[in-house]
Amino acid sequence: MVIRLTDDAQARIAGAIAAEEARTSGEIFCVLARRVSSYRDVSLAWAGAAALILPLGLIPLGFEAAWIPGLGSGWEASHLAAREVSTGQALGAYAIIQAVVFLAVYLITRLPTITRWVTPRAVRRARARNAAMQQFLAHGLHVTEGRTGVLIFVALADHQVEVVADEGIHARVDQDVWGDAAEALAQGLKRGDAAAGFEAAVGLCGEVLARHFPPGAENPNELADRLVII
């Protein structure tokens, strides 16, 4: 997925945040992460499994070293020593095939689209959620005055959206609200209009914050009204 957020698009998102925060004491913060994990471990797991399993299919076909050029002469001797050499060559050839399969599968699964396909959704969701929590803490949403910070987080390459609400509002707000906000943002991303997606998500979060946490007399802006891209 290629998403380009121009300066105007980012300004639209910042304006949406400022507008919603003007009618609530809560804080809304947006982060877009291009990637939250390399998933190299997933590629290694697939490559290892393929190297162990796929070459086994050659055994019923009568696999022997001669199948690989340079490892067998095509002649077979009947005495025991020659049999031992032949077995050693076959094992060596099998190891070479395993290595080739391992490398091929690893390189194929490093292609971004293939990586996403072969990575279980639960794994991608867990890593996106972990990254979202890290950003929530890193930007200080957990230390706002009323504990009313909301993070809207996108893991772009992972196709994951997370909305994280602080404990001050978590117990008082219907959790479906955050799911609706995440879905609105996901729909914008699917259309290729990330700015509109963020605006819709910010609007839904702002609406519920305004209902439960109206602005105080001073209503300080504790966090910058902007989209952070990492």
Buried (B, 14 or more C-beta within 10 A) or exposed (E): EEBEBEEEBBBBBBEBBBBBBEBBBBBBBBBBBEBBBEBEEBBBBBBBEBBEEBBEEBEEEEBBBBBBEEBBEEEEEEEEEEEEEBEEBBEEBBEBBBEEBBEBBBEBBBEEEBBBEBBEEEBBBEBBBEBBBBBBEEBEBBEBEBBBBBBBBBBBBBBBBBBBBBEBBBEEBEEEBBEBBBBBBBBBBEEEBBBBBBBBBBBBBBBBBBEBBEBEEEEEEBBEBBBBBE
